[in-house]
C-alpha cells in the first residue's frame, strides 16, 4: 500500500529511521557498559519493544501494570514498573505476572507501597524486588534524602514477599539545552551518591541504580553508579527533542499524515488533525510556539488546535496549500500523540510495510 491510499489523519512510522535510532542507543549503552531498559510509554507496541530487546535492551520499563500485562503477552520477560503502586488490584496483577515467570520489579517511595506489593507477592508465595526512588530535583516522586532512603530500604527488608532491589531516580528537570545540563547533572549525581553511600554504610547492597531519560541518555557515562537507563522517546523522537538539541529532524521516525480540508480564510490552512489527533501538549523547547513541525515548510506555523481542526498560519510560507493535499507533521510530544490512535502504519519510503496496533493504548491502571 502506498501512503497516498491511507485515510487521514494517520500515524506513519519510518522503519529505517526507527531502526537507526534503536541501534544507536543500543550501541552507546553497550560501549558504556550501561544496561538499556527503555520505557514503552512512548510507543506502547510489543513489536517495537521486541526490536529494542533484540538490539540489546536488558528489559523494559512500564508505568502501569496493565501496560506490563500487554508487554508480557507480547513476549517481554523483564519489566520494571517505574511508578508507585498502592492499590491491591494493581499489586495482584503484578504478582500474577511474577507467577508466570516474568521478572517484575517496582520503584516505590513509601512504606504503604512496599506493604501493598509485598503482601500480594507473599500471598502468591513469591518475592518482588522493590527499588527505592529518590527525588533528585524534579519534585514529582521519590524520598527526600539518604536517611529516608535507608529507612525505606530497611522497611522493605523486613517484609515477607519483598526484597530491596536498588535505587531509582528520574532527572525530569534536565529537559533543558545540553549546555544547561552541566550544573544539573552534577547536582543529581551528588544526591545519588549521598543515597548510595548511606545505603552501603547501613549494610545494604545496591545491585541496581536505575536512572536516565531521553534528554540525558547520551550523557549517561557522566552519572556515577548508574547501572541502567530508561529513555522512552529515542526510537521515534519528536519536535521537543529536536528543538531542545537532543535529536535532529531526520531522527524523527513518527509523523502524522494529515489532509488540508480548508483554505477559505486568507493566510490560513486547516488540516484534519486537532487535539484529538496530536493531544494538546505544549512546545516545551525552542520558542515555545505551535503544536508541531510541518515537514518541508519551516515557515508554516501550526499555531492552534480545535478538537478536529489543526490551524496553520501560512502567511510567511512560500508553499502553496491546496484543499486535498497531504501534509506531514512532527508532533510536539510523540508519547501522547501515539496514545490518541489505535494503529500505526510502519513504512519504508512511501510504502506501508506493516500495521501495528497500539496495544497498550488506554492502559492507565
C-alpha positions in Angstrom: 0.0 0.0 0.0 1.2 3.5 -0.9 0.8 6.1 1.8 -1.4 8.1 -0.6 -4.0 5.3 -0.2 -4.3 6.0 3.6 -7.2 7.9 5.0 -6.1 10.7 7.3 -5.1 11.5 9.9 -2.7 8.6 10.2 0.4 7.9 12.1 3.4 7.0 9.9 6.4 5.3 11.4 9.6 5.3 9.3 11.2 1.9 9.9 14.6 2.9 8.6 14.8 5.9 11.0 13.5 3.9 13.9 15.9 1.1 13.4 18.8 3.5 13.1 17.7 5.2 16.4 17.4 1.9 18.2 20.8 0.7 17.0 22.5 4.0 18.0 21.2 3.9 21.6 21.9 0.2 22.0 25.5 0.7 20.7 26.0 3.6 23.1 24.9 1.6 26.1 26.9 -1.5 25.1 30.1 0.6 24.8 29.3 2.4 28.0 28.6 -0.9 29.9 25.2 0.5 31.0 22.0 -1.5 30.8 19.3 -0.2 28.5 15.7 -0.6 29.8 13.6 1.5 27.5 10.3 2.9 28.7 7.4 1.7 26.5 5.1 4.5 27.4 6.2 6.2 24.2 5.1 3.5 21.7 3.0 1.0 23.7 3.6 -1.6 21.0 5.1 -5.0 21.8 6.6 -5.3 18.3 8.8 -2.3 18.9 9.7 -3.5 22.4 10.9 -6.8 20.9 13.1 -4.9 18.4 14.6 -3.0 21.3 15.3 -6.2 23.2 16.8 -7.8 20.0 19.1 -4.9 19.7 20.4 -5.4 23.3 18.0 -3.9 25.8 18.0 -5.8 29.1 14.3 -5.4 29.6 11.7 -2.7 29.5 10.1 -0.1 31.7 6.4 0.5 32.1 4.3 2.9 34.1 1.2 0.8 34.8 0.5 -2.9 35.5 -1.9 -3.0 32.6 0.9 -2.0 30.2 3.1 -4.7 31.7 0.4 -7.3 31.0 0.3 -6.3 27.4 4.1 -6.4 27.1 4.3 -9.8 28.9 1.7 -11.2 26.5 3.9 -9.9 23.7 6.8 -12.0 25.0 8.7 -9.5 27.2 10.0 -11.2 30.3 11.8 -8.4 32.3 9.8 -5.4 33.3 10.4 -2.5 35.8 7.3 -0.6 36.9 8.6 2.9 37.4 5.5 4.0 39.3 4.4 3.8 42.9 1.8 1.0 43.3 -0.5 1.4 46.2 -3.7 -0.5 45.2 -4.2 -4.2 46.0 -5.7 -4.8 42.5 -2.6 -3.5 40.8 -0.3 -5.4 43.1 -2.2 -8.6 42.4 -1.8 -8.1 38.7 2.0 -7.8 39.2 2.0 -10.9 41.4 0.2 -12.8 38.7 2.9 -11.8 36.2 5.6 -12.9 38.7 3.9 -16.3 38.9 4.2 -16.6 35.1 8.0 -16.2 35.4 8.0 -12.6 34.3 10.8 -10.7 36.2 8.9 -7.8 37.8 10.4 -5.0 39.8 8.8 -1.8 41.1 10.1 1.5 42.2 8.4 3.0 45.3 8.8 5.9 47.7 6.6 4.9 50.7 6.1 2.1 53.2 2.5 1.9 52.2 3.5 0.9 48.6 6.1 -1.6 49.9 3.5 -3.3 52.2 0.9 -3.4 49.4 3.3 -5.1 46.9 4.9 -7.4 49.4 1.6 -8.6 50.6 0.4 -9.6 47.1 3.7 -11.3 46.3 3.7 -13.1 49.7 0.2 -14.5 49.2 1.4 -15.9 45.9 4.5 -17.5 47.6 6.8 -15.1 45.7 9.2 -12.3 46.3 9.2 -9.0 44.5 12.2 -6.6 44.0 11.4 -3.1 45.2 13.6 -0.2 44.2 13.7 2.9 46.4 13.0 6.0 44.3 14.8 9.2 45.4 14.0 12.7 44.4 16.9 14.3 42.6 15.3 17.7 41.9 12.3 17.0 39.7 9.9 17.2 42.6 7.4 14.6 41.5 8.1 11.3 43.3 10.9 10.0 45.5 12.1 10.1 49.1 13.8 13.3 50.2 17.3 12.2 51.1 19.7 9.5 52.2 18.1 8.9 55.6 14.7 8.3 54.1 16.2 6.0 51.5 17.9 3.9 54.2 14.7 3.8 56.3 12.6 2.6 53.3 15.2 0.0 52.3 15.1 -1.3 55.9 11.3 -1.4 55.9 11.3 -3.4 52.6 13.8 -5.8 54.0 11.5 -6.6 56.9 8.6 -7.5 54.7 7.8 -11.1 53.7 7.4 -11.2 50.0 9.8 -8.3 49.2 13.5 -7.6 48.9 15.4 -4.4 48.4 16.4 -4.2 44.7 18.3 -0.9 44.5 17.9 2.8 43.7 15.8 4.5 41.1 15.6 8.2 40.1 14.2 10.3 37.3 16.0 13.6 36.3 13.0 15.0 34.5 14.1 18.6 35.2 17.1 18.1 32.9 14.9 18.7 29.9 17.0 21.8 29.1 19.5 22.7 26.5 22.7 20.5 26.8 24.9 23.3 28.0 22.5 24.0 30.8 22.6 20.4 31.9 26.1 20.5 33.2 25.4 22.0 36.6 22.2 19.9 37.0 24.0 16.7 36.2 26.5 17.4 39.0 23.7 18.2 41.4 21.8 15.0 40.5 25.0 13.0 40.9 25.6 14.4 44.4 22.1 13.4 45.5 22.5 9.8 44.1 26.0 9.5 45.6 24.7 10.5 49.1 21.9 8.0 49.0 24.1 5.2 47.6 26.8 5.8 50.2 24.3 5.9 53.1 22.8 2.5 51.9 26.3 0.9 51.7 27.2 2.3 55.1 23.9 0.8 56.5 25.0 -2.6 55.2 22.8 -2.8 52.1 24.0 -4.0 48.7 22.7 -1.8 45.8 22.7 -4.0 42.8 20.7 -1.6 40.6 20.9 2.1 40.1 18.2 3.0 37.5 18.1 6.4 36.1 18.2 8.3 32.8 15.8 10.0 30.5 15.7 10.7 26.8 17.4 14.2 27.1 20.2 12.7 29.3 20.6 9.3 27.7 23.7 10.0 25.6 25.3 11.6 28.7 24.8 8.6 30.9 28.5 8.0 31.4 28.6 11.3 33.4 26.5 9.8 36.1 28.2 7.6 38.7 26.9 4.3 40.0 24.4 4.2 37.1 23.7 0.5 36.0 20.7 1.1 33.7 18.8 3.9 31.9 15.2 4.2 30.9 14.8 6.5 27.9 11.5 6.2 26.1 11.3 8.5 23.2 14.6 7.7 21.5 13.3 5.2 18.9 10.9 7.8 17.5 11.8 11.3 18.8 9.6 14.4 18.5 9.7 18.2 18.0 10.5 18.9 21.6 13.6 16.7 21.5 14.7 18.3 18.2 14.4 21.9 19.3 15.9 21.0 22.7 19.0 19.9 20.9 18.7 16.1 21.7 17.8 14.9 18.2 17.7 16.0 14.6 14.6 16.3 12.4 15.8 13.4 10.4 15.9 11.3 13.6 12.1 11.7 14.0 10.6 8.4 12.9 7.0 9.3 13.6 5.0 11.8 11.7 1.2 12.5 11.4 -0.2 12.4 7.9 -2.9 15.0 7.6 -5.0 16.4 4.8 -5.7 20.1 4.1 -9.5 20.5 4.4 -9.9 24.2 4.1 -8.1 27.3 2.8 -11.1 29.5 2.9 -9.6 32.0 5.4 -6.8 34.1 3.8 -3.4 33.2 5.2 -4.7 30.1 6.9 -4.9 26.4 6.1 -6.9 23.9 8.2 -5.8 20.2 8.4 -7.8 17.3 9.6 -5.9 16.7 12.9 -6.7 18.6 16.1 -6.3 18.0 19.8 -7.9 14.5 19.4 -5.1 13.6 16.9 -2.0 15.4 18.4 -3.0 15.9 22.0 -2.6 19.5 23.3 0.9 19.0 24.7 2.9 22.3 24.6 6.1 23.0 22.8 8.5 22.9 25.7 11.7 23.9 23.9 12.8 26.4 21.3 10.5 29.4 21.0 7.6 27.5 22.7 5.2 28.3 19.8 3.0 25.8 18.0 1.8 22.2 18.1 4.0 20.5 15.6 6.6 21.0 12.8 5.4 21.0 9.3 7.8 18.9 7.3 9.2 20.7 4.3 7.8 24.1 5.3 9.5 25.6 8.4 7.8 28.9 7.7 4.3 27.5 8.3 3.2 27.8 12.0 0.9 25.2 13.4 -0.5 27.7 15.8 -3.7 26.3 17.2 -5.8 23.2 17.8 -9.6 22.6 17.9 -10.7 19.1 18.7 -10.7 18.0 15.0 -9.0 21.0 13.3 -5.3 21.9 13.1 -4.8 25.6 12.4 -1.8 26.6 10.2 -0.7 30.1 9.7 0.8 30.2 6.2 1.2 33.9 5.8 5.0 33.7 5.8 5.1 30.5 3.8 6.2 30.3 0.2 4.5 27.0 -0.2 1.1 26.6 -1.9 -1.6 24.9 0.2 -4.5 23.4 -1.6 -7.6 21.6 -0.4 -7.0 17.8 -0.6 -3.2 17.8 -0.4 -1.5 15.9 2.4 0.9 17.4 5.0 3.2 15.5 7.3 3.7 16.9 10.8 6.2 16.0 13.5 4.2 16.3 16.8 5.4 18.2 19.8 5.2 15.1 22.0 5.3 11.7 20.5 4.1 9.8 23.5 0.7 11.5 23.9 0.2 11.6 20.2 0.5 7.8 19.8 -1.9 7.3 22.7 -4.6 9.0 20.7 -4.5 6.4 17.9 -5.5 2.7 17.5 -2.8 1.9 15.0 0.5 3.0 13.4 1.5 2.4 9.8 5.1 1.2 9.6 6.6 2.5 6.3 9.7 2.3 4.2 9.8 5.3 2.0 6.2 5.8 0.8 5.2 2.1 1.1 3.3 0.7 4.1 5.0 -2.4 5.2 3.0 -3.3 8.3 0.2 -2.0 10.5 0.8 -2.2 14.3 -2.0 -1.9 16.8 -1.2 0.4 19.7 -1.8 -2.5 22.0 -1.3 -0.7 25.3 -3.3 2.4 24.4 -5.5 3.4 27.2 -3.7 1.2 29.8 -3.9 3.7 32.6 -4.4 1.2 35.5 
